[in-house]
Amino acid sequence: METPWREWLKKAKIVYWLILGGLAFFVILIILATLGTLSWERIPEFAQGYCFLLIAGMLLQMIARRL
């Protein structure tokens, strides 16, 4: 018998939501950079943080599928 958290982890679509959230986030960043509110040099910094979160999400998803 499986515990509820293991079942939730198996069905979680963490990477899917990270990808969609990241794409929406970058659209907002590009709009802000175009308007001049944010400098273009800061966007790669945000991209690096997003890639780290994406890798962490993929690892969590792989672990959850192995449970």
C-alpha positions as CSV (number, residue, x, y, z in Angstrom):
1,M,0.0,0.0,0.0
2,E,1.4,3.3,-1.0
3,T,1.3,6.5,1.0
4,P,-0.5,9.6,-0.4
5,W,2.7,11.6,-0.8
6,R,4.4,8.9,-2.9
7,E,1.3,8.7,-5.1
8,W,1.3,12.5,-5.5
9,L,5.0,12.5,-6.4
10,K,4.4,9.9,-9.1
11,K,1.6,12.0,-10.7
12,A,3.3,15.4,-10.1
13,K,4.2,17.3,-13.3
14,I,6.8,19.5,-11.7
15,V,9.0,19.8,-14.8
16,Y,5.9,20.6,-17.0
17,W,4.9,23.5,-14.7
18,L,8.5,24.7,-14.4
19,I,8.7,24.9,-18.2
20,L,5.4,26.7,-18.6
21,G,6.2,29.1,-15.7
22,G,9.6,29.8,-17.0
23,L,8.4,30.6,-20.5
24,A,5.8,33.0,-19.1
25,F,8.4,34.5,-16.8
26,F,10.8,35.1,-19.8
27,V,8.0,36.7,-21.8
28,I,7.5,39.2,-18.9
29,L,11.3,39.8,-18.7
30,I,11.6,40.5,-22.4
31,I,8.7,42.9,-22.2
32,L,10.2,44.7,-19.2
33,A,13.6,44.9,-21.0
34,T,12.0,46.3,-24.1
35,L,10.2,48.9,-22.0
36,G,13.5,49.8,-20.4
37,T,12.5,48.8,-16.9
38,L,15.0,46.0,-16.9
39,S,18.5,45.9,-18.4
40,W,19.2,43.3,-21.1
41,E,22.3,42.2,-19.2
42,R,20.2,40.9,-16.3
43,I,18.3,38.4,-18.5
44,P,21.1,35.8,-18.6
45,E,21.3,35.9,-14.8
46,F,17.6,35.0,-14.6
47,A,18.1,32.3,-17.3
48,Q,20.9,30.7,-15.3
49,G,18.7,30.5,-12.2
50,Y,15.8,29.1,-14.2
51,C,18.1,26.4,-15.7
52,F,19.1,25.4,-12.2
53,L,15.5,25.1,-11.1
54,L,14.7,23.1,-14.3
55,I,17.5,20.7,-13.5
56,A,16.3,20.3,-9.9
57,G,12.8,19.7,-11.1
58,M,13.9,17.1,-13.6
59,L,15.9,15.3,-10.9
60,L,12.9,15.3,-8.6
61,Q,10.7,14.0,-11.3
62,M,13.1,11.2,-12.1
63,I,13.3,10.2,-8.4
64,A,9.5,10.4,-8.1
65,R,9.0,8.0,-11.1
66,R,11.4,5.5,-9.5
67,L,9.4,5.3,-6.3
